Amino acid sequence: MDLPIDSFFKAARRAPDRIALKDGDWTLSHGDLAERVQALATAFQDIDPRPQSRVGVCGYNTREHLLAFLATLAAGKTWVPMNPRNGHEELSRMVAATSPSIIVADGDVTDRFNPGPAQVVRGRPEKPGRDCGGDPNVATLMADYAGQRPKAADLGPDDIQALKFTGGSSGRPKGVVQTYRVWHTCIDLMIRSFDLDENDRNLLAAPMTHGTGTLLIPILARGGMQVFMPQPTRPAAIIEAFEADRITTVFLPPTVIYMMMAEEDLSKRDFSALKHVIIGGAAMRPQEIRRALPLFNNALETCYGQTEVPQIATVLRARDWIGDDGRLTSCGRATPGCDVRVVDDDGNPLPPGQAGEIVIRGDLVMGGYLDMPDKTAETIKDGWLYTGDVAEIDGDGFVHIKDRIRDMIVTGGFNVYPSDVEAVLGQHPAVKECVVFGLADDKWGEAVQAAVETHAGETATEAEIIDHVKARLDSIKAPKRVYFVDDLPRSPVGKVLRREAKAMFQDRAPTSPQAGG
């Protein structure tokens, strides 16, 4: 069986001189990248000869991180991505749950986790020339094994390519088993769905451990280029890179797009090379999509997936949004080979326009949860993966996600989806970012609440915000309380965390909050 990484090696053989990586003034061709990846993969096999043994990779978006990722795939080993923005306890739990034999970590993040018995390989050193404490490093391993090729492993489509952890959970981590079948399917769908080609220049702006990582192999397999950014990534630097490096493709969460639009007047920038600004991690507010489309060369697109069914179960191209405001709340239509339905509580398919749980069937579905057979059986039933997301599918097949099932608010006997309220809150000129949640209430059962960040220099009162929602939605959906905050809680990739925001106000006394600015 060909491995997912083999699609890159084939592209490198076809056009070895094409530029594969760009990091400032430093570049590396596809042919040279293939040589370095195979050398490092051989080193990994020498450290641990067992196929399918696990390699944790913990680092920011550096070329050493990318090389370690590709070498893990080429060695026939299982990739365990570890985002250094996560806390020590969470990263250490990942290590304990997966027992990697190798952990590649940048020099400034080795204190973020307990490696246990794993062999630590240093990625990018904290400072040039700094002592690595006796640990091998990526650069020396590539030099020591230069010209060598990893041994082929006898692996099948149901063997494990990656173990990725679902975010936002506490206690025992939930590791998602992504098989070779899943990865081959995801790569194929990314290439076909976005019409990727050899001219694509992908900007590594969001962490490679998350959604951005699903673009790495597809871009390289088509002969395209990965463009690195200075760390930490800032909106102004992304704007500069779009223009200076003629970026065509990027994966960004909505919060970063909002910050870019607040940074400066983007209409004065030359973003004519942009083809795919793929929104991921959270839904973007409809009015902001409408405002952003012309600023980003009408290149905004999105897709839907979860760690359990990665990235591309549905896709929506920019052309689907333009001229059809009704689709601004959509994440697109099912991709080829993915069956996507909404069902009721008994698993029965629902007609167009009726809300229910999204279920998905096809080769994109995970192999299960690591060492959690009961949880796997709860999630995959008769071949259908139950996502826990509520959505409607319209008459044209476009999926419109409402919320997570557990986030739905039942107030006064009515179902309220926080995303519906957030979309309206976001239309208020003072609101920069917001999150809606329900809190227990003697009268309503649950009362709708909102936490709001305001734009710099803008103010609003609680009454103004509530009246704004009441004028546009049923009164039952309007917040009973509005809390103004300087910063909403966010995940390591910038997504606003609803449950953490709810916890902030769970025991808040019923006093009038102060308006923010």
C-alpha positions as CSV (number, residue, x, y, z in Angstrom):
1,M,0.0,0.0,0.0
2,D,1.2,3.5,-0.8
3,L,1.5,5.7,2.2
4,P,0.0,9.2,2.2
5,I,3.5,10.7,2.1
6,D,4.2,8.9,-1.1
7,S,2.1,11.4,-3.0
8,F,4.7,14.0,-2.1
9,F,7.6,11.8,-3.1
10,K,6.0,11.2,-6.5
11,A,5.7,15.0,-7.0
12,A,9.3,15.5,-5.9
13,R,10.4,13.0,-8.5
14,R,8.4,14.7,-11.2
15,A,9.7,18.2,-10.5
16,P,12.6,18.1,-8.1
17,D,13.7,21.7,-8.7
18,R,10.4,23.3,-7.8
19,I,10.5,25.3,-4.5
20,A,8.8,23.3,-1.7
21,L,9.6,25.5,1.4
22,K,10.2,29.2,1.8
23,D,11.3,30.7,5.2
24,G,12.3,34.3,4.8
25,D,15.2,34.3,2.2
26,W,15.8,30.5,2.8
27,T,14.2,28.1,0.3
28,L,14.3,24.3,-0.3
29,S,13.4,22.4,-3.4
30,H,11.0,19.4,-3.6
31,G,14.0,17.1,-4.4
32,D,16.1,18.4,-1.5
33,L,13.1,18.2,0.9
34,A,12.5,14.6,-0.1
35,E,16.1,13.7,0.6
36,R,16.1,15.3,4.0
37,V,12.8,13.7,4.9
38,Q,14.0,10.2,4.0
39,A,17.2,10.7,5.9
40,L,15.3,11.8,9.0
41,A,12.8,8.9,8.6
42,T,15.7,6.5,8.5
43,A,17.0,8.0,11.7
44,F,13.6,7.5,13.4
45,Q,13.6,3.9,12.3
46,D,17.1,3.4,13.7
47,I,16.0,4.9,17.1
48,D,12.9,2.6,17.1
49,P,12.6,0.0,14.3
50,R,9.0,-1.0,15.2
51,P,6.5,0.1,12.5
52,Q,3.6,2.1,13.8
53,S,5.5,3.2,16.9
54,R,4.5,6.7,17.9
55,V,6.3,9.9,17.4
56,G,5.1,13.0,19.3
57,V,5.9,16.4,17.6
58,C,5.7,19.5,19.7
59,G,6.7,22.8,18.2
60,Y,5.6,26.0,16.6
61,N,5.4,26.4,12.8
62,T,9.1,25.8,12.1
63,R,10.8,24.0,9.2
64,E,12.2,21.5,11.7
65,H,8.6,20.8,12.8
66,L,7.5,20.2,9.2
67,L,10.5,18.0,8.5
68,A,9.8,15.9,11.7
69,F,6.1,15.6,10.7
70,L,6.9,14.4,7.1
71,A,9.7,12.0,8.4
72,T,7.2,10.4,10.9
73,L,4.9,9.6,8.0
74,A,7.8,8.4,5.8
75,A,9.0,6.1,8.5
76,G,5.7,4.3,8.7
77,K,5.1,5.6,12.3
78,T,2.1,7.2,14.0
79,W,2.1,11.0,14.3
80,V,1.0,12.4,17.7
81,P,0.7,16.2,17.2
82,M,1.3,18.2,20.4
83,N,0.5,21.9,20.3
84,P,2.9,23.7,22.7
85,R,0.2,26.3,23.4
86,N,-1.5,23.7,25.5
87,G,-0.7,23.4,29.2
88,H,1.9,21.1,30.8
89,E,-0.8,18.8,32.3
90,E,-2.7,18.4,29.0
91,L,0.5,17.6,27.0
92,S,1.8,15.2,29.6
93,R,-1.6,13.4,29.5
94,M,-1.2,13.0,25.7
95,V,2.2,11.5,26.2
96,A,1.0,9.1,28.9
97,A,-2.0,8.0,26.7
98,T,0.0,7.3,23.5
99,S,3.4,6.2,24.9
100,P,5.5,7.7,22.1
101,S,9.0,6.3,21.7
102,I,10.3,9.5,20.1
103,I,9.3,13.1,20.9
104,V,10.6,15.9,18.6
105,A,10.4,19.2,20.4
106,D,11.7,22.7,19.8
107,G,14.3,23.8,22.3
108,D,12.0,26.3,23.9
109,V,9.1,23.9,24.6
110,T,10.8,20.9,26.1
111,D,9.6,22.0,29.5
112,R,6.0,21.9,28.5
113,F,5.5,18.1,29.0
114,N,6.9,15.1,30.8
115,P,8.5,12.9,28.1
116,G,8.6,9.7,30.2
117,P,10.9,7.1,28.6
118,A,10.6,8.6,25.1
119,Q,13.8,9.6,23.2
120,V,13.7,13.4,22.9
121,V,14.9,14.8,19.6
122,R,15.4,18.6,19.5
123,G,13.8,20.5,16.7
124,R,14.7,24.1,16.4
125,P,17.1,25.1,19.2
126,E,16.1,27.8,21.6
127,K,19.1,29.8,20.6
128,P,21.6,29.0,17.8
129,G,24.5,27.0,19.1
130,R,22.8,26.2,22.4
131,D,23.7,22.9,24.0
132,C,20.9,20.3,23.6
133,G,21.8,18.5,26.8
134,G,22.9,15.4,24.9
135,D,19.7,14.9,23.0
136,P,20.0,14.4,19.2
137,N,18.6,17.1,17.0
138,V,16.8,17.2,13.6
139,A,19.7,18.9,11.8
140,T,22.4,16.4,13.0
141,L,20.2,13.4,12.3
142,M,19.6,14.5,8.8
143,A,23.3,15.0,8.2
144,D,24.3,11.6,9.8
145,Y,21.7,9.7,7.7
146,A,22.1,11.7,4.5
147,G,21.4,9.6,1.4
148,Q,19.7,6.7,3.3
149,R,16.2,5.5,2.7
150,P,13.7,4.2,5.3
151,K,12.6,0.6,5.2
152,A,9.2,0.0,3.7
153,A,6.6,-1.2,6.2
154,D,3.8,-3.7,5.5
155,L,0.9,-1.5,6.4
156,G,-2.8,-1.6,5.4
157,P,-5.5,1.0,5.1
158,D,-6.8,0.4,8.6
159,D,-3.5,0.9,10.3
160,I,-2.9,4.1,12.2
161,Q,-1.4,7.2,10.6
162,A,-2.2,9.7,13.4
163,L,-3.5,9.9,17.0
164,K,-5.1,13.4,17.5
165,F,-6.8,14.6,20.6
166,T,-10.1,16.3,20.8
167,G,-9.9,19.8,22.4
168,G,-11.7,21.3,25.3
169,S,-12.0,18.1,27.4
170,S,-10.7,17.4,30.9
171,G,-9.7,14.3,32.7
172,R,-8.6,11.4,30.5
173,P,-7.8,12.7,27.0
174,K,-9.8,11.3,24.1
175,G,-7.5,10.2,21.3
176,V,-8.9,9.9,17.8
177,V,-7.5,7.1,15.6
178,Q,-7.0,8.4,12.1
179,T,-6.2,5.6,9.8
180,Y,-4.3,5.5,6.4
181,R,-7.7,5.2,4.8
182,V,-8.9,8.4,6.4
183,W,-5.7,10.3,5.4
184,H,-5.8,9.1,1.8
185,T,-9.4,10.2,1.6
186,C,-8.7,13.6,3.2
187,I,-5.8,14.3,0.9
188,D,-7.7,13.4,-2.2
189,L,-10.8,15.5,-1.2
190,M,-8.7,18.5,-0.3
191,I,-7.0,18.5,-3.7
192,R,-10.2,17.9,-5.6
193,S,-12.5,20.2,-3.6
194,F,-10.2,23.2,-3.7
195,D,-8.6,22.6,-7.2
196,L,-5.1,22.7,-5.7
197,D,-2.3,22.9,-8.2
198,E,1.5,23.4,-8.5
199,N,1.2,27.2,-8.3
200,D,-0.3,27.1,-4.8
201,R,1.6,29.0,-2.1
202,N,0.3,28.0,1.3
203,L,1.0,30.4,4.2
204,L,1.6,28.5,7.5
205,A,-0.2,31.0,9.7
206,A,-2.3,28.8,12.0
207,P,-0.7,25.9,13.9
208,M,0.3,22.9,11.8
209,T,-1.0,20.7,14.6
210,H,-4.5,21.6,13.7
211,G,-6.5,22.5,10.5
212,T,-3.4,23.9,8.7
213,G,-1.8,20.5,8.9
214,T,-4.4,19.0,6.5
215,L,-3.1,21.3,3.7
216,L,0.5,20.2,4.0
217,I,0.5,17.0,2.0
218,P,-2.1,18.1,-0.6
219,I,-0.1,21.2,-1.4
220,L,3.2,19.3,-1.6
221,A,1.6,16.5,-3.6
222,R,0.6,19.0,-6.3
223,G,4.1,20.5,-6.4
224,G,3.1,23.6,-4.4
225,M,5.0,25.6,-1.8
226,Q,4.8,26.0,2.0
227,V,5.6,29.5,3.2
228,F,6.7,30.0,6.8
229,M,6.1,33.1,9.0
230,P,8.0,34.7,11.8
231,Q,6.8,33.4,15.2
232,P,4.7,34.5,17.0
233,T,2.3,35.1,14.1
234,R,0.7,38.6,14.1
235,P,-2.1,39.9,11.8
236,A,0.2,42.6,10.3
237,A,2.7,40.0,9.3
238,I,0.0,37.9,7.6
239,I,-1.1,41.0,5.7
240,E,2.5,41.6,4.6
241,A,3.0,38.0,3.6
242,F,-0.2,37.9,1.5
243,E,1.2,40.7,-0.6
244,A,4.9,40.1,-0.6
245,D,4.9,36.3,-1.1
246,R,1.9,36.2,-3.4
247,I,0.1,33.8,-1.2
248,T,-2.7,31.8,-2.8
249,T,-3.9,29.6,0.1
250,V,-4.2,29.9,3.8
251,F,-6.2,28.3,6.7
252,L,-7.4,30.9,9.2
253,P,-9.8,31.0,12.2
254,P,-12.4,33.8,12.0
255,T,-10.8,35.7,14.9
256,V,-7.6,36.2,12.9
257,I,-9.6,37.5,9.9
258,Y,-11.4,40.0,12.2
259,M,-8.1,41.2,13.6
260,M,-6.7,41.6,10.1
261,M,-9.7,43.7,9.0
262,A,-9.2,45.9,12.1
263,E,-5.5,46.3,11.5
264,E,-5.7,48.5,8.5
265,D,-7.7,49.3,5.3
266,L,-7.2,46.1,3.4
267,S,-8.7,47.6,0.2
268,K,-5.4,49.3,-0.4
269,R,-3.5,46.0,-0.4
270,D,-2.8,43.8,-3.4
271,F,-4.3,40.4,-2.5
272,S,-4.9,39.4,-6.1
273,A,-3.0,36.2,-5.8
274,L,-5.4,34.8,-3.1
275,K,-7.5,31.8,-4.2
276,H,-8.3,30.0,-1.0
277,V,-8.8,31.7,2.4
278,I,-10.2,28.7,4.2
279,I,-12.1,29.6,7.3
280,G,-11.9,26.9,10.0
281,G,-12.1,26.3,13.7
282,A,-15.4,28.2,14.2
283,A,-18.2,29.8,12.1
284,M,-17.6,33.3,10.8
285,R,-20.4,35.8,11.3
286,P,-22.5,36.4,8.1
287,Q,-22.1,40.1,8.0
288,E,-18.3,39.7,8.4
289,I,-18.2,37.3,5.5
290,R,-20.0,39.8,3.4
291,R,-17.6,42.6,4.4
292,A,-14.5,40.4,4.0
293,L,-15.2,38.8,0.6
294,P,-14.1,41.8,-1.5
295,L,-11.2,42.6,0.8
296,F,-9.8,39.1,0.3
297,N,-10.2,38.8,-3.5
298,N,-13.5,37.0,-3.1
299,A,-11.5,34.0,-2.0
300,L,-13.2,33.2,1.4
301,E,-14.2,29.5,1.6
302,T,-15.0,27.0,4.3
303,C,-15.4,23.3,5.0
304,Y,-16.7,21.2,7.8
305,G,-15.2,18.3,9.8
306,Q,-14.1,17.2,13.2
307,T,-11.0,15.4,14.5
308,E,-13.2,12.3,14.1
309,V,-14.0,13.1,10.5
310,P,-11.3,15.5,9.5
311,Q,-11.7,18.8,7.7
312,I,-13.5,18.1,4.5
313,A,-16.9,16.3,5.0
314,T,-18.4,19.3,3.4
315,V,-17.0,22.2,1.4
316,L,-18.2,25.6,0.3
317,R,-16.3,27.5,-2.4
318,A,-16.3,31.3,-2.6
319,R,-18.6,31.2,-5.6
320,D,-21.3,29.6,-3.5
321,W,-21.4,32.6,-1.2
322,I,-21.3,35.4,-3.7
323,G,-24.7,36.7,-4.5
324,D,-26.6,34.4,-2.1
325,D,-26.9,35.8,1.4
326,G,-28.8,32.7,2.5
327,R,-25.7,30.6,2.2
328,L,-23.6,32.9,4.5
329,T,-24.5,30.6,7.4
330,S,-23.6,27.4,5.5
331,C,-20.5,25.2,5.6
332,G,-21.2,23.8,2.2
333,R,-22.4,20.5,0.7
334,A,-21.2,17.0,1.2
335,T,-17.9,16.1,-0.6
336,P,-17.8,13.0,-2.9
337,G,-18.0,9.8,-0.9
338,C,-19.2,11.4,2.3
339,D,-22.8,10.7,3.2
340,V,-24.0,13.6,5.4
341,R,-27.5,13.6,7.0
342,V,-29.3,15.2,9.9
343,V,-31.3,12.9,12.0
344,D,-33.8,13.0,14.9
345,D,-33.2,11.5,18.4
346,D,-34.1,8.1,17.1
347,G,-31.6,8.3,14.2
348,N,-34.3,8.9,11.5
349,P,-33.4,11.2,8.6
350,L,-35.0,14.6,8.7
351,P,-36.4,16.5,5.7
352,P,-34.8,19.7,4.4
353,G,-35.0,22.7,6.7
354,Q,-35.5,20.7,9.9
355,A,-32.8,20.7,12.5
356,G,-31.2,17.6,13.8
357,E,-27.9,16.0,14.6
358,I,-25.3,15.7,11.8
359,V,-24.3,12.1,11.1
360,I,-21.6,11.1,8.6
361,R,-20.6,7.9,6.8
362,G,-17.7,7.2,4.5
363,D,-13.9,6.6,4.3
364,L,-13.3,9.9,6.1
365,V,-14.6,8.5,9.4
366,M,-12.1,7.7,12.2
367,G,-11.1,4.2,13.2
368,G,-12.4,5.0,16.8
369,Y,-11.2,6.4,20.0
370,L,-7.9,5.1,21.4
371,D,-8.5,2.4,24.1
372,M,-12.1,3.6,24.5
373,P,-14.4,0.9,22.9
374,D,-17.5,2.1,24.8
375,K,-17.0,5.7,23.7
376,T,-16.4,4.5,20.1
377,A,-19.6,2.5,20.2
378,E,-21.6,5.5,21.4
379,T,-20.2,7.7,18.6
380,I,-20.2,5.3,15.6
381,K,-23.5,3.4,15.1
382,D,-24.2,1.2,12.1
383,G,-21.3,2.9,10.3
384,W,-22.6,6.4,10.9
385,L,-20.5,8.8,13.0
386,Y,-22.7,10.9,15.3
387,T,-21.0,14.3,15.4
388,G,-22.9,16.0,18.3
389,D,-23.5,19.0,16.0
390,V,-27.0,20.3,15.2
391,A,-27.7,21.5,11.7
392,E,-30.2,21.9,8.9
393,I,-29.7,20.9,5.3
394,D,-31.6,23.1,2.8
395,G,-33.2,22.0,-0.4
396,D,-30.0,22.5,-2.4
397,G,-28.0,20.3,0.0
398,F,-26.2,23.1,1.8
399,V,-25.5,22.3,5.5
400,H,-26.2,25.1,8.0
401,I,-24.7,24.3,11.4
402,K,-26.5,25.6,14.5
403,D,-24.5,24.4,17.5
404,R,-23.2,21.6,19.5
405,I,-26.1,19.6,20.9
406,R,-24.9,20.1,24.5
407,D,-24.7,23.9,23.9
408,M,-28.4,24.3,22.9
409,I,-30.3,26.4,25.5
410,V,-33.8,25.3,26.5
411,T,-35.5,28.5,27.9
412,G,-39.2,28.8,28.7
413,G,-39.8,25.5,26.8
414,F,-38.1,26.9,23.6
415,N,-34.9,25.7,22.0
416,V,-32.3,28.5,21.4
417,Y,-29.2,27.9,19.4
418,P,-26.4,30.2,20.6
419,S,-25.0,30.7,17.1
420,D,-28.2,32.3,16.0
421,V,-28.0,34.9,18.8
422,E,-24.2,35.4,18.3
423,A,-24.8,36.2,14.6
424,V,-27.2,39.0,15.6
425,L,-25.0,40.3,18.4
426,G,-22.1,40.5,16.0
427,Q,-24.1,43.0,13.9
428,H,-24.0,45.6,16.7
429,P,-21.3,48.2,15.8
430,A,-19.7,48.0,19.3
431,V,-19.4,44.2,19.4
432,K,-16.0,42.9,18.5
433,E,-16.5,39.3,19.7
434,C,-19.2,37.5,21.7
435,V,-20.3,34.2,23.1
436,V,-23.8,33.1,24.2
437,F,-24.6,30.4,26.7
438,G,-27.4,29.3,29.1
439,L,-27.4,29.5,32.9
440,A,-29.8,27.8,35.3
441,D,-32.8,30.0,36.1
442,D,-35.8,29.4,38.4
443,K,-38.2,31.1,36.0
444,W,-36.9,30.1,32.5
445,G,-35.2,26.8,33.3
446,E,-32.2,28.2,31.5
447,A,-31.7,31.9,30.8
448,V,-29.9,33.1,27.7
449,Q,-26.7,35.0,28.7
450,A,-24.0,36.8,26.6
451,A,-20.4,37.8,27.2
452,V,-19.1,40.5,24.9
453,E,-15.8,42.1,23.9
454,T,-16.2,45.6,22.5
455,H,-14.1,47.3,19.9
456,A,-11.5,49.7,21.2
457,G,-13.1,53.1,21.7
458,E,-16.6,51.7,21.5
459,T,-19.1,51.4,24.3
460,A,-22.5,49.9,24.8
461,T,-24.9,49.3,27.6
462,E,-26.6,46.0,28.6
463,A,-30.0,47.4,27.6
464,E,-28.8,48.5,24.2
465,I,-27.4,45.1,23.4
466,I,-30.5,43.3,24.6
467,D,-32.8,45.7,22.6
468,H,-30.6,45.1,19.5
469,V,-31.3,41.4,19.7
470,K,-35.0,41.8,20.5
471,A,-35.4,43.9,17.4
472,R,-34.1,41.2,15.2
473,L,-35.0,37.9,16.9
474,D,-37.8,36.6,19.1
475,S,-37.7,38.1,22.6
476,I,-37.2,34.6,24.0
477,K,-33.8,34.5,22.3
478,A,-32.6,37.8,23.6
479,P,-30.0,37.6,26.4
480,K,-31.3,38.2,29.9
481,R,-27.9,39.3,31.0
482,V,-24.9,40.8,29.1
483,Y,-21.4,40.7,30.6
484,F,-18.7,43.0,29.2
485,V,-15.2,41.5,29.3
486,D,-11.8,42.6,28.1
487,D,-10.8,39.2,26.9
488,L,-13.0,36.1,26.2
489,P,-11.4,32.7,27.0
490,R,-9.8,31.1,23.9
491,S,-8.3,27.8,22.9
492,P,-4.6,27.6,21.8
493,V,-5.8,28.2,18.2
494,G,-7.9,31.3,19.1
495,K,-11.4,29.8,19.2
496,V,-13.7,31.3,21.8
497,L,-14.5,28.6,24.4
498,R,-18.2,28.6,25.3
499,R,-18.0,26.3,28.3
500,E,-15.1,28.3,29.8
501,A,-17.0,31.6,29.3
502,K,-20.1,30.0,30.9
503,A,-18.0,28.9,33.9
504,M,-16.8,32.5,34.4
505,F,-20.3,33.7,35.1
506,Q,-21.8,30.5,36.6
507,D,-21.9,32.0,40.1
508,R,-22.1,35.6,39.2
509,A,-24.4,37.5,41.6
510,P,-27.3,39.2,39.7
511,T,-25.9,42.7,39.8
512,S,-25.9,44.9,36.7
513,P,-22.7,44.5,34.7
514,Q,-20.6,47.5,33.7
515,A,-20.5,48.5,30.0
516,G,-17.2,47.8,28.4
517,G,-15.1,49.7,26.0
